[in-house]
Amino acid sequence: MTSHRSPLQRIVSLHTPGSWEREGTTVFALNRRDYNRWVTTVHAGHDDEDQRVSAAECEAIARVIEASPDLLEACQQAARYLDPAKYPDAVRAVDAAIAKALGVQANANSTYLARKG
């Protein structure tokens, strides 16, 4: 059976649906049976001055990871309404963010990622 989804739709479908949960610096998604579908933990490393990164910074990064599905959806919705003629910088920024989230190249000449997302 042949898929009728576009390449972009196939890429988007690779993302884990639903909300992601966070406990401290650990972010996880549950499957339908409430088992971990995946888990990731932000571990402290060292900053530019070779100082240990704080737990607060690690939690802040985990919050961004937790919000990723919502941020992608927000970018895709915003892109549908942004007028490239009025807001070219915003459209480029949104397209770049969508492309980065989907792991594809942004098209420098159009807003196809945002318009089709």
Biopython code that builds the backbone (N, CA, C, O; Angstrom):
import numpy as np
from Bio.PDB.StructureBuilder import StructureBuilder

atoms = [
    (1, "MET", "N", (0.850, -1.176, 0.000)),
    (1, "MET", "CA", (0.000, 0.000, 0.000)),
    (1, "MET", "C", (0.892, 1.235, 0.000)),
    (1, "MET", "O", (1.824, 1.324, 0.800)),
    (2, "THR", "N", (0.623, 2.176, -0.875)),
    (2, "THR", "CA", (1.428, 3.376, -1.012)),
    (2, "THR", "C", (0.925, 4.473, -0.091)),
    (2, "THR", "O", (-0.281, 4.668, 0.057)),
    (3, "SER", "N", (1.849, 5.185, 0.522)),
    (3, "SER", "CA", (1.475, 6.292, 1.396)),
    (3, "SER", "C", (1.127, 7.514, 0.557)),
    (3, "SER", "O", (1.814, 7.825, -0.416)),
    (4, "HIS", "N", (0.061, 8.201, 0.936)),
    (4, "HIS", "CA", (-0.354, 9.403, 0.230)),
    (4, "HIS", "C", (0.065, 10.658, 0.978)),
    (4, "HIS", "O", (-0.356, 11.766, 0.645)),
    (5, "ARG", "N", (0.903, 10.469, 1.997)),
    (5, "ARG", "CA", (1.368, 11.623, 2.760)),
    (5, "ARG", "C", (2.558, 12.246, 2.082)),
    (5, "ARG", "O", (3.355, 11.552, 1.451)),
    (6, "SER", "N", (2.686, 13.556, 2.207)),
    (6, "SER", "CA", (3.832, 14.273, 1.645)),
    (6, "SER", "C", (5.075, 13.937, 2.460)),
    (6, "SER", "O", (4.960, 13.434, 3.578)),
    (7, "PRO", "N", (6.273, 14.210, 1.914)),
    (7, "PRO", "CA", (7.490, 13.991, 2.714)),
    (7, "PRO", "C", (7.454, 14.762, 4.027)),
    (7, "PRO", "O", (7.913, 14.258, 5.052)),
    (8, "LEU", "N", (6.915, 15.976, 4.008)),
    (8, "LEU", "CA", (6.829, 16.767, 5.234)),
    (8, "LEU", "C", (5.902, 16.098, 6.245)),
    (8, "LEU", "O", (6.220, 16.052, 7.434)),
    (9, "GLN", "N", (4.763, 15.581, 5.791)),
    (9, "GLN", "CA", (3.839, 14.893, 6.700)),
    (9, "GLN", "C", (4.490, 13.651, 7.302)),
    (9, "GLN", "O", (4.263, 13.340, 8.471)),
    (10, "ARG", "N", (5.294, 12.939, 6.517)),
    (10, "ARG", "CA", (5.976, 11.752, 7.044)),
    (10, "ARG", "C", (6.995, 12.147, 8.111)),
    (10, "ARG", "O", (7.139, 11.443, 9.111)),
    (11, "ILE", "N", (7.705, 13.261, 7.915)),
    (11, "ILE", "CA", (8.679, 13.723, 8.906)),
    (11, "ILE", "C", (7.961, 14.129, 10.184)),
    (11, "ILE", "O", (8.380, 13.740, 11.274)),
    (12, "VAL", "N", (6.885, 14.905, 10.069)),
    (12, "VAL", "CA", (6.138, 15.352, 11.242)),
    (12, "VAL", "C", (5.610, 14.152, 12.019)),
    (12, "VAL", "O", (5.576, 14.178, 13.249)),
    (13, "SER", "N", (5.196, 13.097, 11.312)),
    (13, "SER", "CA", (4.632, 11.932, 11.992)),
    (13, "SER", "C", (5.675, 11.183, 12.809)),
    (13, "SER", "O", (5.306, 10.344, 13.631)),
    (14, "LEU", "N", (6.952, 11.450, 12.616)),
    (14, "LEU", "CA", (7.999, 10.797, 13.403)),
    (14, "LEU", "C", (8.053, 11.335, 14.832)),
    (14, "LEU", "O", (8.567, 10.663, 15.726)),
    (15, "HIS", "N", (7.533, 12.529, 15.049)),
    (15, "HIS", "CA", (7.540, 13.111, 16.389)),
    (15, "HIS", "C", (6.535, 12.400, 17.282)),
    (15, "HIS", "O", (5.450, 12.029, 16.834)),
    (16, "THR", "N", (6.896, 12.212, 18.543)),
    (16, "THR", "CA", (6.009, 11.582, 19.500)),
    (16, "THR", "C", (4.815, 12.496, 19.760)),
    (16, "THR", "O", (5.004, 13.643, 20.164)),
    (17, "PRO", "N", (3.603, 12.022, 19.540)),
    (17, "PRO", "CA", (2.429, 12.865, 19.759)),
    (17, "PRO", "C", (2.142, 13.059, 21.242)),
    (17, "PRO", "O", (2.703, 12.385, 22.106)),
    (18, "GLY", "N", (1.269, 13.983, 21.495)),
    (18, "GLY", "CA", (0.813, 14.202, 22.867)),
    (18, "GLY", "C", (1.762, 15.047, 23.683)),
    (18, "GLY", "O", (2.795, 15.510, 23.199)),
    (19, "SER", "N", (1.390, 15.233, 24.920)),
    (19, "SER", "CA", (2.223, 16.068, 25.779)),
    (19, "SER", "C", (3.397, 15.258, 26.311)),
    (19, "SER", "O", (3.314, 14.043, 26.487)),
    (20, "TRP", "N", (4.467, 15.953, 26.556)),
    (20, "TRP", "CA", (5.634, 15.358, 27.175)),
    (20, "TRP", "C", (5.650, 15.836, 28.615)),
    (20, "TRP", "O", (5.246, 16.963, 28.898)),
    (21, "GLU", "N", (6.103, 15.009, 29.509)),
    (21, "GLU", "CA", (6.107, 15.322, 30.934)),
    (21, "GLU", "C", (7.531, 15.570, 31.411)),
    (21, "GLU", "O", (8.494, 15.094, 30.809)),
    (22, "ARG", "N", (7.649, 16.327, 32.508)),
    (22, "ARG", "CA", (8.972, 16.622, 33.064)),
    (22, "ARG", "C", (8.934, 16.445, 34.565)),
    (22, "ARG", "O", (7.984, 16.858, 35.230)),
    (23, "GLU", "N", (9.969, 15.831, 35.088)),
    (23, "GLU", "CA", (10.208, 15.770, 36.527)),
    (23, "GLU", "C", (11.642, 16.225, 36.729)),
    (23, "GLU", "O", (12.578, 15.491, 36.413)),
    (24, "GLY", "N", (11.820, 17.426, 37.252)),
    (24, "GLY", "CA", (13.168, 17.974, 37.425)),
    (24, "GLY", "C", (13.850, 18.146, 36.092)),
    (24, "GLY", "O", (13.397, 18.929, 35.257)),
    (25, "THR", "N", (14.945, 17.418, 35.875)),
    (25, "THR", "CA", (15.687, 17.529, 34.619)),
    (25, "THR", "C", (15.411, 16.351, 33.683)),
    (25, "THR", "O", (16.095, 16.191, 32.672)),
    (26, "THR", "N", (14.416, 15.530, 34.011)),
    (26, "THR", "CA", (14.067, 14.380, 33.175)),
    (26, "THR", "C", (12.770, 14.657, 32.437)),
    (26, "THR", "O", (11.774, 15.069, 33.033)),
    (27, "VAL", "N", (12.796, 14.424, 31.125)),
    (27, "VAL", "CA", (11.616, 14.616, 30.275)),
    (27, "VAL", "C", (11.280, 13.255, 29.681)),
    (27, "VAL", "O", (12.168, 12.526, 29.241)),
    (28, "PHE", "N", (9.989, 12.917, 29.670)),
    (28, "PHE", "CA", (9.583, 11.634, 29.126)),
    (28, "PHE", "C", (8.227, 11.737, 28.463)),
    (28, "PHE", "O", (7.449, 12.653, 28.728)),
    (29, "ALA", "N", (7.964, 10.780, 27.597)),
    (29, "ALA", "CA", (6.661, 10.637, 26.952)),
    (29, "ALA", "C", (6.167, 9.238, 27.250)),
    (29, "ALA", "O", (6.935, 8.276, 27.228)),
    (30, "LEU", "N", (4.894, 9.133, 27.526)),
    (30, "LEU", "CA", (4.300, 7.834, 27.821)),
    (30, "LEU", "C", (3.553, 7.307, 26.606)),
    (30, "LEU", "O", (2.996, 8.077, 25.825)),
    (31, "ASN", "N", (3.547, 6.009, 26.457)),
    (31, "ASN", "CA", (2.734, 5.408, 25.408)),
    (31, "ASN", "C", (1.311, 5.227, 25.937)),
    (31, "ASN", "O", (1.009, 5.654, 27.052)),
    (32, "ARG", "N", (0.455, 4.613, 25.166)),
    (32, "ARG", "CA", (-0.958, 4.455, 25.559)),
    (32, "ARG", "C", (-1.144, 3.590, 26.796)),
    (32, "ARG", "O", (-2.175, 3.682, 27.462)),
    (33, "ARG", "N", (-0.164, 2.754, 27.115)),
    (33, "ARG", "CA", (-0.255, 1.886, 28.286)),
    (33, "ARG", "C", (0.427, 2.510, 29.500)),
    (33, "ARG", "O", (0.627, 1.837, 30.512)),
    (34, "ASP", "N", (0.783, 3.780, 29.408)),
    (34, "ASP", "CA", (1.451, 4.520, 30.483)),
    (34, "ASP", "C", (2.854, 4.012, 30.801)),
    (34, "ASP", "O", (3.335, 4.164, 31.924)),
    (35, "TYR", "N", (3.506, 3.412, 29.815)),
    (35, "TYR", "CA", (4.910, 3.054, 29.951)),
    (35, "TYR", "C", (5.739, 4.107, 29.229)),
    (35, "TYR", "O", (5.245, 4.798, 28.337)),
    (36, "ASN", "N", (6.987, 4.222, 29.619)),
    (36, "ASN", "CA", (7.863, 5.179, 28.945)),
    (36, "ASN", "C", (8.040, 4.831, 27.483)),
    (36, "ASN", "O", (8.458, 3.727, 27.135)),
    (37, "ARG", "N", (7.718, 5.787, 26.637)),
    (37, "ARG", "CA", (8.010, 5.646, 25.214)),
    (37, "ARG", "C", (9.458, 6.029, 24.984)),
    (37, "ARG", "O", (10.177, 5.370, 24.233)),
    (38, "TRP", "N", (9.876, 7.089, 25.631)),
    (38, "TRP", "CA", (11.280, 7.506, 25.655)),
    (38, "TRP", "C", (11.507, 8.384, 26.868)),
    (38, "TRP", "O", (10.569, 8.951, 27.429)),
    (39, "VAL", "N", (12.767, 8.490, 27.265)),
    (39, "VAL", "CA", (13.169, 9.310, 28.409)),
    (39, "VAL", "C", (14.467, 10.005, 28.041)),
    (39, "VAL", "O", (15.344, 9.410, 27.415)),
    (40, "THR", "N", (14.587, 11.261, 28.430)),
    (40, "THR", "CA", (15.867, 11.966, 28.281)),
    (40, "THR", "C", (16.104, 12.778, 29.539)),
    (40, "THR", "O", (15.168, 13.319, 30.126)),
    (41, "THR", "N", (17.345, 12.858, 29.942)),
    (41, "THR", "CA", (17.706, 13.616, 31.131)),
    (41, "THR", "C", (18.793, 14.615, 30.779)),
    (41, "THR", "O", (19.761, 14.278, 30.096)),
    (42, "VAL", "N", (18.632, 15.837, 31.246)),
    (42, "VAL", "CA", (19.640, 16.875, 31.048)),
    (42, "VAL", "C", (20.639, 16.760, 32.194)),
    (42, "VAL", "O", (20.287, 16.927, 33.362)),
    (43, "HIS", "N", (21.874, 16.476, 31.847)),
    (43, "HIS", "CA", (22.941, 16.338, 32.848)),
    (43, "HIS", "C", (23.804, 17.586, 32.848)),
    (43, "HIS", "O", (24.072, 18.165, 31.795)),
    (44, "ALA", "N", (24.233, 17.992, 34.018)),
    (44, "ALA", "CA", (25.079, 19.178, 34.152)),
    (44, "ALA", "C", (26.463, 18.899, 33.580)),
    (44, "ALA", "O", (27.061, 17.850, 33.815)),
    (45, "GLY", "N", (26.940, 19.864, 32.830)),
    (45, "GLY", "CA", (28.303, 19.841, 32.307)),
    (45, "GLY", "C", (29.037, 21.053, 32.863)),
    (45, "GLY", "O", (28.872, 21.408, 34.030)),
    (46, "HIS", "N", (29.844, 21.683, 32.024)),
    (46, "HIS", "CA", (30.624, 22.846, 32.451)),
    (46, "HIS", "C", (30.379, 24.005, 31.502)),
    (46, "HIS", "O", (30.247, 23.808, 30.294)),
    (47, "ASP", "N", (30.318, 25.203, 32.042)),
    (47, "ASP", "CA", (30.101, 26.397, 31.235)),
    (47, "ASP", "C", (31.420, 26.869, 30.610)),
    (47, "ASP", "O", (32.435, 26.178, 30.697)),
    (48, "ASP", "N", (31.397, 28.050, 29.982)),
    (48, "ASP", "CA", (32.575, 28.581, 29.290)),
    (48, "ASP", "C", (33.735, 28.888, 30.227)),
    (48, "ASP", "O", (34.887, 28.925, 29.796)),
    (49, "GLU", "N", (33.441, 29.109, 31.502)),
    (49, "GLU", "CA", (34.492, 29.370, 32.488)),
    (49, "GLU", "C", (34.875, 28.094, 33.241)),
    (49, "GLU", "O", (35.534, 28.153, 34.279)),
    (50, "ASP", "N", (34.460, 26.950, 32.716)),
    (50, "ASP", "CA", (34.744, 25.642, 33.298)),
    (50, "ASP", "C", (34.123, 25.447, 34.676)),
    (50, "ASP", "O", (34.618, 24.663, 35.485)),
    (51, "GLN", "N", (33.027, 26.173, 34.936)),
    (51, "GLN", "CA", (32.269, 26.001, 36.177)),
    (51, "GLN", "C", (31.128, 25.030, 35.910)),
    (51, "GLN", "O", (30.597, 24.972, 34.801)),
    (52, "ARG", "N", (30.766, 24.288, 36.908)),
    (52, "ARG", "CA", (29.669, 23.327, 36.782)),
    (52, "ARG", "C", (28.368, 24.076, 36.497)),
    (52, "ARG", "O", (28.063, 25.064, 37.165)),
    (53, "VAL", "N", (27.605, 23.616, 35.515)),
    (53, "VAL", "CA", (26.318, 24.213, 35.181)),
    (53, "VAL", "C", (25.353, 23.929, 36.327)),
    (53, "VAL", "O", (25.352, 22.835, 36.893)),
    (54, "SER", "N", (24.537, 24.915, 36.663)),
    (54, "SER", "CA", (23.630, 24.788, 37.807)),
    (54, "SER", "C", (22.447, 23.872, 37.507)),
    (54, "SER", "O", (22.081, 23.648, 36.353)),
    (55, "ALA", "N", (21.866, 23.356, 38.579)),
    (55, "ALA", "CA", (20.652, 22.549, 38.451)),
    (55, "ALA", "C", (19.524, 23.386, 37.861)),
    (55, "ALA", "O", (18.699, 22.869, 37.108)),
    (56, "ALA", "N", (19.480, 24.672, 38.192)),
    (56, "ALA", "CA", (18.444, 25.558, 37.658)),
    (56, "ALA", "C", (18.554, 25.672, 36.134)),
    (56, "ALA", "O", (17.539, 25.682, 35.438)),
    (57, "GLU", "N", (19.768, 25.757, 35.622)),
    (57, "GLU", "CA", (19.953, 25.830, 34.169)),
    (57, "GLU", "C", (19.528, 24.514, 33.511)),
    (57, "GLU", "O", (18.895, 24.518, 32.455)),
    (58, "CYS", "N", (19.878, 23.400, 34.136)),
    (58, "CYS", "CA", (19.473, 22.093, 33.590)),
    (58, "CYS", "C", (17.952, 21.959, 33.577)),
    (58, "CYS", "O", (17.386, 21.438, 32.616)),
    (59, "GLU", "N", (17.290, 22.421, 34.629)),
    (59, "GLU", "CA", (15.822, 22.373, 34.653)),
    (59, "GLU", "C", (15.225, 23.287, 33.591)),
    (59, "GLU", "O", (14.213, 22.945, 32.979)),
    (60, "ALA", "N", (15.835, 24.441, 33.367)),
    (60, "ALA", "CA", (15.343, 25.360, 32.331)),
    (60, "ALA", "C", (15.432, 24.700, 30.954)),
    (60, "ALA", "O", (14.517, 24.831, 30.140)),
    (61, "ILE", "N", (16.518, 24.004, 30.698)),
    (61, "ILE", "CA", (16.663, 23.299, 29.425)),
    (61, "ILE", "C", (15.619, 22.192, 29.320)),
    (61, "ILE", "O", (15.028, 21.998, 28.258)),
    (62, "ALA", "N", (15.391, 21.472, 30.397)),
    (62, "ALA", "CA", (14.373, 20.410, 30.398)),
    (62, "ALA", "C", (12.981, 20.981, 30.130)),
    (62, "ALA", "O", (12.166, 20.339, 29.467)),
    (63, "ARG", "N", (12.703, 22.187, 30.644)),
    (63, "ARG", "CA", (11.399, 22.814, 30.375)),
    (63, "ARG", "C", (11.238, 23.129, 28.893)),
    (63, "ARG", "O", (10.147, 22.975, 28.345)),
    (64, "VAL", "N", (12.312, 23.569, 28.235)),
    (64, "VAL", "CA", (12.247, 23.843, 26.797)),
    (64, "VAL", "C", (12.002, 22.542, 26.031)),
    (64, "VAL", "O", (11.202, 22.512, 25.096)),
    (65, "ILE", "N", (12.685, 21.473, 26.424)),
    (65, "ILE", "CA", (12.466, 20.177, 25.772)),
    (65, "ILE", "C", (11.016, 19.741, 25.961)),
    (65, "ILE", "O", (10.373, 19.298, 25.009)),
    (66, "GLU", "N", (10.499, 19.861, 27.174)),
    (66, "GLU", "CA", (9.111, 19.485, 27.457)),
    (66, "GLU", "C", (8.132, 20.270, 26.589)),
    (66, "GLU", "O", (7.117, 19.729, 26.149)),
    (67, "ALA", "N", (8.432, 21.534, 26.344)),
    (67, "ALA", "CA", (7.545, 22.407, 25.572)),
    (67, "ALA", "C", (7.705, 22.244, 24.058)),
    (67, "ALA", "O", (6.935, 22.828, 23.296)),
    (68, "SER", "N", (8.679, 21.468, 23.615)),
    (68, "SER", "CA", (8.982, 21.360, 22.180)),
    (68, "SER", "C", (7.787, 21.043, 21.289)),
    (68, "SER", "O", (7.615, 21.722, 20.277)),
    (69, "PRO", "N", (6.953, 20.057, 21.602)),
    (69, "PRO", "CA", (5.811, 19.795, 20.715)),
    (69, "PRO", "C", (4.870, 20.998, 20.619)),
    (69, "PRO", "O", (4.349, 21.299, 19.545)),
    (70, "ASP", "N", (4.656, 21.681, 21.741)),
    (70, "ASP", "CA", (3.782, 22.859, 21.745)),
    (70, "ASP", "C", (4.414, 24.012, 20.960)),
    (70, "ASP", "O", (3.724, 24.736, 20.243)),
    (71, "LEU", "N", (5.732, 24.172, 21.104)),
    (71, "LEU", "CA", (6.420, 25.239, 20.382)),
    (71, "LEU", "C", (6.394, 24.999, 18.876)),
    (71, "LEU", "O", (6.209, 25.938, 18.101)),
    (72, "LEU", "N", (6.577, 23.749, 18.456)),
    (72, "LEU", "CA", (6.500, 23.427, 17.027)),
    (72, "LEU", "C", (5.106, 23.726, 16.500)),
    (72, "LEU", "O", (4.962, 24.352, 15.450)),
    (73, "GLU", "N", (4.083, 23.287, 17.214)),
    (73, "GLU", "CA", (2.702, 23.550, 16.790)),
    (73, "GLU", "C", (2.427, 25.052, 16.730)),
    (73, "GLU", "O", (1.778, 25.521, 15.795)),
    (74, "ALA", "N", (2.906, 25.804, 17.705)),
    (74, "ALA", "CA", (2.700, 27.258, 17.718)),
    (74, "ALA", "C", (3.379, 27.911, 16.522)),
    (74, "ALA", "O", (2.815, 28.808, 15.895)),
    (75, "CYS", "N", (4.585, 27.462, 16.209)),
    (75, "CYS", "CA", (5.289, 28.016, 15.042)),
    (75, "CYS", "C", (4.524, 27.711, 13.759)),
    (75, "CYS", "O", (4.372, 28.577, 12.897)),
    (76, "GLN", "N", (4.041, 26.470, 13.638)),
    (76, "GLN", "CA", (3.301, 26.098, 12.436)),
    (76, "GLN", "C", (2.010, 26.907, 12.309)),
    (76, "GLN", "O", (1.648, 27.320, 11.207)),
    (77, "GLN", "N", (1.318, 27.136, 13.415)),
    (77, "GLN", "CA", (0.096, 27.938, 13.362)),
    (77, "GLN", "C", (0.411, 29.389, 13.037)),
    (77, "GLN", "O", (-0.268, 29.999, 12.211)),
    (78, "ALA", "N", (1.429, 29.948, 13.673)),
    (78, "ALA", "CA", (1.800, 31.341, 13.412)),
    (78, "ALA", "C", (2.198, 31.528, 11.953)),
    (78, "ALA", "O", (1.856, 32.538, 11.338)),
    (79, "ALA", "N", (2.912, 30.567, 11.404)),
    (79, "ALA", "CA", (3.384, 30.677, 10.028)),
    (79, "ALA", "C", (2.235, 30.723, 9.027)),
    (79, "ALA", "O", (2.359, 31.327, 7.961)),
    (80, "ARG", "N", (1.135, 30.095, 9.363)),
    (80, "ARG", "CA", (-0.018, 30.109, 8.452)),
    (80, "ARG", "C", (-0.614, 31.512, 8.317)),
    (80, "ARG", "O", (-1.257, 31.824, 7.315)),
    (81, "TYR", "N", (-0.398, 32.347, 9.323)),
    (81, "TYR", "CA", (-1.023, 33.668, 9.332)),
    (81, "TYR", "C", (-0.049, 34.815, 9.105)),
    (81, "TYR", "O", (-0.473, 35.933, 8.815)),
    (82, "LEU", "N", (1.242, 34.557, 9.230)),
    (82, "LEU", "CA", (2.216, 35.625, 9.022)),
    (82, "LEU", "C", (2.302, 35.980, 7.544)),
    (82, "LEU", "O", (2.403, 35.098, 6.691)),
    (83, "ASP", "N", (2.262, 37.249, 7.251)),
    (83, "ASP", "CA", (2.379, 37.730, 5.879)),
    (83, "ASP", "C", (3.865, 37.940, 5.582)),
    (83, "ASP", "O", (4.491, 38.819, 6.174)),
    (84, "PRO", "N", (4.441, 37.138, 4.664)),
    (84, "PRO", "CA", (5.863, 37.278, 4.365)),
    (84, "PRO", "C", (6.245, 38.668, 3.852)),
    (84, "PRO", "O", (7.376, 39.114, 4.047)),
    (85, "ALA", "N", (5.309, 39.349, 3.202)),
    (85, "ALA", "CA", (5.604, 40.700, 2.705)),
    (85, "ALA", "C", (5.704, 41.699, 3.852)),
    (85, "ALA", "O", (6.499, 42.637, 3.788)),
    (86, "LYS", "N", (4.911, 41.508, 4.892)),
    (86, "LYS", "CA", (4.919, 42.421, 6.032)),
    (86, "LYS", "C", (5.961, 42.049, 7.083)),
    (86, "LYS", "O", (6.563, 42.923, 7.707)),
    (87, "TYR", "N", (6.168, 40.753, 7.272)),
    (87, "TYR", "CA", (7.022, 40.270, 8.359)),
    (87, "TYR", "C", (8.061, 39.262, 7.852)),
    (87, "TYR", "O", (8.099, 38.124, 8.321)),
    (88, "PRO", "N", (8.902, 39.676, 6.898)),
    (88, "PRO", "CA", (9.842, 38.704, 6.314)),
    (88, "PRO", "C", (10.810, 38.105, 7.332)),
    (88, "PRO", "O", (11.122, 36.916, 7.260)),
    (89, "ASP", "N", (11.283, 38.904, 8.270)),
    (89, "ASP", "CA", (12.224, 38.377, 9.264)),
    (89, "ASP", "C", (11.549, 37.346, 10.171)),
    (89, "ASP", "O", (12.141, 36.316, 10.491)),
    (90, "ALA", "N", (10.323, 37.624, 10.578)),
    (90, "ALA", "CA", (9.595, 36.686, 11.431)),
    (90, "ALA", "C", (9.308, 35.389, 10.680)),
    (90, "ALA", "O", (9.437, 34.305, 11.250)),
    (91, "VAL", "N", (8.921, 35.485, 9.412)),
    (91, "VAL", "CA", (8.641, 34.292, 8.616)),
    (91, "VAL", "C", (9.902, 33.452, 8.465)),
    (91, "VAL", "O", (9.848, 32.229, 8.586)),
    (92, "ARG", "N", (11.043, 34.101, 8.200)),
    (92, "ARG", "CA", (12.305, 33.359, 8.082)),
    (92, "ARG", "C", (12.662, 32.674, 9.406)),
    (92, "ARG", "O", (13.108, 31.527, 9.413)),
    (93, "ALA", "N", (12.465, 33.373, 10.515)),
    (93, "ALA", "CA", (12.787, 32.803, 11.825)),
    (93, "ALA", "C", (11.888, 31.609, 12.143)),
    (93, "ALA", "O", (12.359, 30.587, 12.642)),
    (94, "VAL", "N", (10.602, 31.741, 11.855)),
    (94, "VAL", "CA", (9.659, 30.649, 12.107)),
    (94, "VAL", "C", (9.983, 29.460, 11.203)),
    (94, "VAL", "O", (9.994, 28.317, 11.661)),
    (95, "ASP", "N", (10.245, 29.724, 9.924)),
    (95, "ASP", "CA", (10.605, 28.637, 9.008)),
    (95, "ASP", "C", (11.871, 27.926, 9.465)),
    (95, "ASP", "O", (11.950, 26.699, 9.411)),
    (96, "ALA", "N", (12.859, 28.689, 9.913)),
    (96, "ALA", "CA", (14.116, 28.085, 10.375)),
    (96, "ALA", "C", (13.875, 27.212, 11.605)),
    (96, "ALA", "O", (14.451, 26.131, 11.726)),
    (97, "ALA", "N", (13.028, 27.681, 12.513)),
    (97, "ALA", "CA", (12.721, 26.902, 13.714)),
    (97, "ALA", "C", (11.985, 25.613, 13.357)),
    (97, "ALA", "O", (12.287, 24.554, 13.907)),
    (98, "ILE", "N", (11.023, 25.695, 12.443)),
    (98, "ILE", "CA", (10.284, 24.513, 12.011)),
    (98, "ILE", "C", (11.237, 23.523, 11.340)),
    (98, "ILE", "O", (11.200, 22.326, 11.627)),
    (99, "ALA", "N", (12.079, 24.023, 10.455)),
    (99, "ALA", "CA", (13.027, 23.151, 9.759)),
    (99, "ALA", "C", (13.965, 22.466, 10.745)),
    (99, "ALA", "O", (14.242, 21.274, 10.612)),
    (100, "LYS", "N", (14.455, 23.211, 11.732)),
    (100, "LYS", "CA", (15.352, 22.613, 12.730)),
    (100, "LYS", "C", (14.634, 21.524, 13.517)),
    (100, "LYS", "O", (15.206, 20.465, 13.773)),
    (101, "ALA", "N", (13.389, 21.774, 13.902)),
    (101, "ALA", "CA", (12.626, 20.785, 14.660)),
    (101, "ALA", "C", (12.364, 19.525, 13.839)),
    (101, "ALA", "O", (12.337, 18.420, 14.381)),
    (102, "LEU", "N", (12.173, 19.693, 12.534)),
    (102, "LEU", "CA", (11.871, 18.559, 11.669)),
    (102, "LEU", "C", (13.116, 17.905, 11.086)),
    (102, "LEU", "O", (13.032, 16.848, 10.461)),
    (103, "GLY", "N", (14.272, 18.534, 11.290)),
    (103, "GLY", "CA", (15.515, 17.966, 10.776)),
    (103, "GLY", "C", (15.641, 18.052, 9.271)),
    (103, "GLY", "O", (16.222, 17.170, 8.639)),
    (104, "VAL", "N", (15.093, 19.118, 8.693)),
    (104, "VAL", "CA", (15.173, 19.321, 7.245)),
    (104, "VAL", "C", (15.768, 20.696, 6.954)),
    (104, "VAL", "O", (15.896, 21.537, 7.844)),
    (105, "GLN", "N", (16.126, 20.904, 5.696)),
    (105, "GLN", "CA", (16.657, 22.192, 5.270)),
    (105, "GLN", "C", (15.520, 23.192, 5.093)),
    (105, "GLN", "O", (14.488, 22.867, 4.505)),
    (106, "ALA", "N", (15.708, 24.397, 5.596)),
    (106, "ALA", "CA", (14.740, 25.464, 5.331)),
    (106, "ALA", "C", (14.962, 25.932, 3.907)),
    (106, "ALA", "O", (16.101, 25.993, 3.444)),
    (107, "ASN", "N", (13.902, 26.258, 3.217)),
    (107, "ASN", "CA", (13.987, 26.772, 1.859)),
    (107, "ASN", "C", (14.168, 28.278, 1.937)),
    (107, "ASN", "O", (13.282, 28.981, 2.422)),
    (108, "ALA", "N", (15.294, 28.780, 1.471)),
    (108, "ALA", "CA", (15.617, 30.198, 1.577)),
    (108, "ALA", "C", (14.705, 31.079, 0.725)),
    (108, "ALA", "O", (14.594, 32.276, 0.991)),
    (109, "ASN", "N", (14.056, 30.519, -0.283)),
    (109, "ASN", "CA", (13.262, 31.318, -1.208)),
    (109, "ASN", "C", (11.765, 31.289, -0.953)),
    (109, "ASN", "O", (11.020, 32.018, -1.608)),
    (110, "SER", "N", (11.315, 30.481, -0.034)),
    (110, "SER", "CA", (9.872, 30.404, 0.181)),
    (110, "SER", "C", (9.587, 30.028, 1.640)),
    (110, "SER", "O", (10.498, 29.800, 2.437)),
    (111, "THR", "N", (8.334, 29.977, 1.946)),
    (111, "THR", "CA", (7.918, 29.593, 3.298)),
    (111, "THR", "C", (7.180, 28.260, 3.254)),
    (111, "THR", "O", (6.231, 28.043, 4.008)),
    (112, "TYR", "N", (7.618, 27.373, 2.371)),
    (112, "TYR", "CA", (6.878, 26.121, 2.182)),
    (112, "TYR", "C", (6.775, 25.286, 3.435)),
    (112, "TYR", "O", (5.750, 24.640, 3.654)),
    (113, "LEU", "N", (7.810, 25.278, 4.273)),
    (113, "LEU", "CA", (7.725, 24.487, 5.495)),
    (113, "LEU", "C", (6.588, 24.990, 6.379)),
    (113, "LEU", "O", (5.764, 24.217, 6.868)),
    (114, "ALA", "N", (6.568, 26.307, 6.569)),
    (114, "ALA", "CA", (5.553, 26.887, 7.445)),
    (114, "ALA", "C", (4.155, 26.766, 6.827)),
    (114, "ALA", "O", (3.200, 26.446, 7.534)),
    (115, "ARG", "N", (4.025, 27.009, 5.566)),
    (115, "ARG", "CA", (2.706, 27.014, 4.929)),
    (115, "ARG", "C", (2.110, 25.619, 4.837)),
    (115, "ARG", "O", (0.888, 25.468, 4.848)),
    (116, "LYS", "N", (2.955, 24.593, 4.745)),
    (116, "LYS", "CA", (2.448, 23.231, 4.626)),
    (116, "LYS", "C", (2.457, 22.493, 5.939)),
    (116, "LYS", "O", (1.938, 21.380, 6.019)),
    (117, "GLY", "N", (3.057, 23.103, 7.019)),
    (117, "GLY", "CA", (3.174, 22.409, 8.299)),
    (117, "GLY", "C", (1.918, 22.259, 8.950)),
    (117, "GLY", "O", (1.852, 21.693, 10.041)),
]
sb = StructureBuilder()
sb.init_structure("model")
sb.init_model(0)
sb.init_chain("A")
sb.init_seg("    ")
for serial, (resi, resn, name, xyz) in enumerate(atoms, 1):
    if name == "N":
        sb.init_residue(resn, " ", resi, " ")
    sb.init_atom(name, np.array(xyz, "f"), 0.0, 1.0, " ", f" {name:<3s}", serial, name[0])
structure = sb.get_structure()
